[in-house]
């Protein structure tokens, strides 16, 4: 049920056409296929393997959003200073040059 709500929420947020374009991009095929096969495994009854495969697909699909998440976390007033520490900034700085995939 959570997967259906996730997909419907994504479609309502960015639109059905953009959602389909996102999942059908050539560079996102591996994540899309992993997510769908994981979803089907959960439906069949292999929940543990399905969730692991879904998690892998989710990470592959949305890995391009991490730079955006890092910038957002650094700008939160109370806890942003944690993400602005030099060792975390150097860790996140290499992924900042990438674009958001949507």
Rosetta constraint file for C-alpha pairs under 8 A:
AtomPair CA 1 CA 5 HARMONIC 6.30 0.50
AtomPair CA 2 CA 6 HARMONIC 5.99 0.50
AtomPair CA 3 CA 7 HARMONIC 6.17 0.50
AtomPair CA 3 CA 39 HARMONIC 7.53 0.50
AtomPair CA 4 CA 8 HARMONIC 6.05 0.50
AtomPair CA 5 CA 9 HARMONIC 5.84 0.50
AtomPair CA 6 CA 10 HARMONIC 6.12 0.50
AtomPair CA 7 CA 11 HARMONIC 6.17 0.50
AtomPair CA 8 CA 12 HARMONIC 6.10 0.50
AtomPair CA 9 CA 13 HARMONIC 6.03 0.50
AtomPair CA 10 CA 14 HARMONIC 6.16 0.50
AtomPair CA 10 CA 15 HARMONIC 7.44 0.50
AtomPair CA 10 CA 19 HARMONIC 6.83 0.50
AtomPair CA 11 CA 15 HARMONIC 4.71 0.50
AtomPair CA 11 CA 16 HARMONIC 4.76 0.50
AtomPair CA 11 CA 18 HARMONIC 7.68 0.50
AtomPair CA 11 CA 19 HARMONIC 5.57 0.50
AtomPair CA 12 CA 16 HARMONIC 7.01 0.50
AtomPair CA 14 CA 18 HARMONIC 6.11 0.50
AtomPair CA 14 CA 19 HARMONIC 6.58 0.50
AtomPair CA 15 CA 19 HARMONIC 6.11 0.50
AtomPair CA 16 CA 20 HARMONIC 6.20 0.50
AtomPair CA 17 CA 21 HARMONIC 6.15 0.50
AtomPair CA 18 CA 22 HARMONIC 5.98 0.50
AtomPair CA 18 CA 102 HARMONIC 7.56 0.50
AtomPair CA 19 CA 23 HARMONIC 6.34 0.50
AtomPair CA 20 CA 24 HARMONIC 6.01 0.50
AtomPair CA 21 CA 25 HARMONIC 6.06 0.50
AtomPair CA 22 CA 28 HARMONIC 7.41 0.50
AtomPair CA 22 CA 101 HARMONIC 7.66 0.50
AtomPair CA 22 CA 102 HARMONIC 6.43 0.50
AtomPair CA 23 CA 28 HARMONIC 6.16 0.50
AtomPair CA 23 CA 29 HARMONIC 7.09 0.50
AtomPair CA 23 CA 32 HARMONIC 5.92 0.50
AtomPair CA 24 CA 28 HARMONIC 6.67 0.50
AtomPair CA 24 CA 29 HARMONIC 6.51 0.50
AtomPair CA 24 CA 32 HARMONIC 7.66 0.50
AtomPair CA 25 CA 29 HARMONIC 6.54 0.50
AtomPair CA 28 CA 32 HARMONIC 6.05 0.50
AtomPair CA 28 CA 60 HARMONIC 7.53 0.50
AtomPair CA 28 CA 61 HARMONIC 5.88 0.50
AtomPair CA 29 CA 33 HARMONIC 5.93 0.50
AtomPair CA 30 CA 34 HARMONIC 6.13 0.50
AtomPair CA 30 CA 57 HARMONIC 7.19 0.50
AtomPair CA 30 CA 60 HARMONIC 7.50 0.50
AtomPair CA 31 CA 35 HARMONIC 6.01 0.50
AtomPair CA 31 CA 56 HARMONIC 7.23 0.50
AtomPair CA 31 CA 57 HARMONIC 4.00 0.50
AtomPair CA 31 CA 58 HARMONIC 6.48 0.50
AtomPair CA 31 CA 59 HARMONIC 7.62 0.50
AtomPair CA 31 CA 60 HARMONIC 5.07 0.50
AtomPair CA 31 CA 61 HARMONIC 4.98 0.50
AtomPair CA 32 CA 36 HARMONIC 6.15 0.50
AtomPair CA 32 CA 57 HARMONIC 6.22 0.50
AtomPair CA 32 CA 61 HARMONIC 6.91 0.50
AtomPair CA 33 CA 37 HARMONIC 6.01 0.50
AtomPair CA 33 CA 57 HARMONIC 7.38 0.50
AtomPair CA 34 CA 38 HARMONIC 5.93 0.50
AtomPair CA 34 CA 53 HARMONIC 5.75 0.50
AtomPair CA 34 CA 54 HARMONIC 6.11 0.50
AtomPair CA 34 CA 56 HARMONIC 6.98 0.50
AtomPair CA 34 CA 57 HARMONIC 4.78 0.50
AtomPair CA 35 CA 39 HARMONIC 6.12 0.50
AtomPair CA 35 CA 53 HARMONIC 6.40 0.50
AtomPair CA 35 CA 54 HARMONIC 4.38 0.50
AtomPair CA 35 CA 55 HARMONIC 7.42 0.50
AtomPair CA 35 CA 56 HARMONIC 7.47 0.50
AtomPair CA 35 CA 57 HARMONIC 4.61 0.50
AtomPair CA 35 CA 58 HARMONIC 6.53 0.50
AtomPair CA 36 CA 40 HARMONIC 6.22 0.50
AtomPair CA 36 CA 54 HARMONIC 7.36 0.50
AtomPair CA 37 CA 41 HARMONIC 6.12 0.50
AtomPair CA 37 CA 50 HARMONIC 7.28 0.50
AtomPair CA 37 CA 53 HARMONIC 7.37 0.50
AtomPair CA 37 CA 54 HARMONIC 7.63 0.50
AtomPair CA 38 CA 42 HARMONIC 6.28 0.50
AtomPair CA 38 CA 49 HARMONIC 7.13 0.50
AtomPair CA 38 CA 50 HARMONIC 3.91 0.50
AtomPair CA 38 CA 51 HARMONIC 6.08 0.50
AtomPair CA 38 CA 52 HARMONIC 7.33 0.50
AtomPair CA 38 CA 53 HARMONIC 4.85 0.50
AtomPair CA 38 CA 54 HARMONIC 4.72 0.50
AtomPair CA 39 CA 43 HARMONIC 6.40 0.50
AtomPair CA 39 CA 50 HARMONIC 6.04 0.50
AtomPair CA 39 CA 51 HARMONIC 7.50 0.50
AtomPair CA 39 CA 54 HARMONIC 6.53 0.50
AtomPair CA 40 CA 44 HARMONIC 6.19 0.50
AtomPair CA 40 CA 50 HARMONIC 7.25 0.50
AtomPair CA 41 CA 45 HARMONIC 6.25 0.50
AtomPair CA 41 CA 46 HARMONIC 5.23 0.50
AtomPair CA 41 CA 47 HARMONIC 6.46 0.50
AtomPair CA 41 CA 49 HARMONIC 7.08 0.50
AtomPair CA 41 CA 50 HARMONIC 4.73 0.50
AtomPair CA 42 CA 46 HARMONIC 5.27 0.50
AtomPair CA 42 CA 47 HARMONIC 4.38 0.50
AtomPair CA 42 CA 48 HARMONIC 7.63 0.50
AtomPair CA 42 CA 49 HARMONIC 7.73 0.50
AtomPair CA 42 CA 50 HARMONIC 4.93 0.50
AtomPair CA 42 CA 51 HARMONIC 6.91 0.50
AtomPair CA 43 CA 47 HARMONIC 7.64 0.50
AtomPair CA 46 CA 50 HARMONIC 5.97 0.50
AtomPair CA 47 CA 51 HARMONIC 5.95 0.50
AtomPair CA 48 CA 52 HARMONIC 6.28 0.50
AtomPair CA 49 CA 53 HARMONIC 6.14 0.50
AtomPair CA 50 CA 54 HARMONIC 6.00 0.50
AtomPair CA 51 CA 55 HARMONIC 5.99 0.50
AtomPair CA 52 CA 56 HARMONIC 6.27 0.50
AtomPair CA 53 CA 57 HARMONIC 6.18 0.50
AtomPair CA 54 CA 58 HARMONIC 6.02 0.50
AtomPair CA 55 CA 59 HARMONIC 6.15 0.50
AtomPair CA 56 CA 60 HARMONIC 6.19 0.50
AtomPair CA 57 CA 61 HARMONIC 5.95 0.50
AtomPair CA 58 CA 62 HARMONIC 6.03 0.50
AtomPair CA 59 CA 63 HARMONIC 5.55 0.50
AtomPair CA 62 CA 66 HARMONIC 7.63 0.50
AtomPair CA 64 CA 98 HARMONIC 6.92 0.50
AtomPair CA 64 CA 99 HARMONIC 6.82 0.50
AtomPair CA 64 CA 100 HARMONIC 5.53 0.50
AtomPair CA 64 CA 101 HARMONIC 5.90 0.50
AtomPair CA 65 CA 69 HARMONIC 6.36 0.50
AtomPair CA 65 CA 100 HARMONIC 5.54 0.50
AtomPair CA 65 CA 101 HARMONIC 7.15 0.50
AtomPair CA 66 CA 70 HARMONIC 6.09 0.50
AtomPair CA 66 CA 95 HARMONIC 7.63 0.50
AtomPair CA 67 CA 71 HARMONIC 6.35 0.50
AtomPair CA 67 CA 92 HARMONIC 7.33 0.50
AtomPair CA 67 CA 95 HARMONIC 5.94 0.50
AtomPair CA 67 CA 96 HARMONIC 5.05 0.50
AtomPair CA 67 CA 98 HARMONIC 7.32 0.50
AtomPair CA 67 CA 100 HARMONIC 7.92 0.50
AtomPair CA 68 CA 72 HARMONIC 6.23 0.50
AtomPair CA 68 CA 96 HARMONIC 7.99 0.50
AtomPair CA 68 CA 100 HARMONIC 7.29 0.50
AtomPair CA 69 CA 73 HARMONIC 6.13 0.50
AtomPair CA 70 CA 74 HARMONIC 6.18 0.50
AtomPair CA 70 CA 83 HARMONIC 7.66 0.50
AtomPair CA 70 CA 92 HARMONIC 7.24 0.50
AtomPair CA 71 CA 75 HARMONIC 6.45 0.50
AtomPair CA 72 CA 76 HARMONIC 6.71 0.50
AtomPair CA 73 CA 79 HARMONIC 7.68 0.50
AtomPair CA 73 CA 80 HARMONIC 5.73 0.50
AtomPair CA 73 CA 83 HARMONIC 6.68 0.50
AtomPair CA 74 CA 79 HARMONIC 7.67 0.50
AtomPair CA 74 CA 80 HARMONIC 4.22 0.50
AtomPair CA 74 CA 81 HARMONIC 6.65 0.50
AtomPair CA 74 CA 82 HARMONIC 7.67 0.50
AtomPair CA 74 CA 83 HARMONIC 5.26 0.50
AtomPair CA 74 CA 84 HARMONIC 6.00 0.50
AtomPair CA 75 CA 80 HARMONIC 5.36 0.50
AtomPair CA 76 CA 80 HARMONIC 4.67 0.50
AtomPair CA 77 CA 81 HARMONIC 7.81 0.50
AtomPair CA 79 CA 83 HARMONIC 7.43 0.50
AtomPair CA 80 CA 84 HARMONIC 6.47 0.50
AtomPair CA 81 CA 85 HARMONIC 6.66 0.50
AtomPair CA 83 CA 88 HARMONIC 6.01 0.50
AtomPair CA 83 CA 89 HARMONIC 6.89 0.50
AtomPair CA 84 CA 88 HARMONIC 6.64 0.50
AtomPair CA 84 CA 89 HARMONIC 5.85 0.50
AtomPair CA 85 CA 89 HARMONIC 6.06 0.50
AtomPair CA 86 CA 90 HARMONIC 6.10 0.50
AtomPair CA 87 CA 91 HARMONIC 6.27 0.50
AtomPair CA 88 CA 92 HARMONIC 6.16 0.50
AtomPair CA 89 CA 93 HARMONIC 5.73 0.50
AtomPair CA 90 CA 94 HARMONIC 7.30 0.50
AtomPair CA 92 CA 96 HARMONIC 6.84 0.50
AtomPair CA 93 CA 97 HARMONIC 7.95 0.50
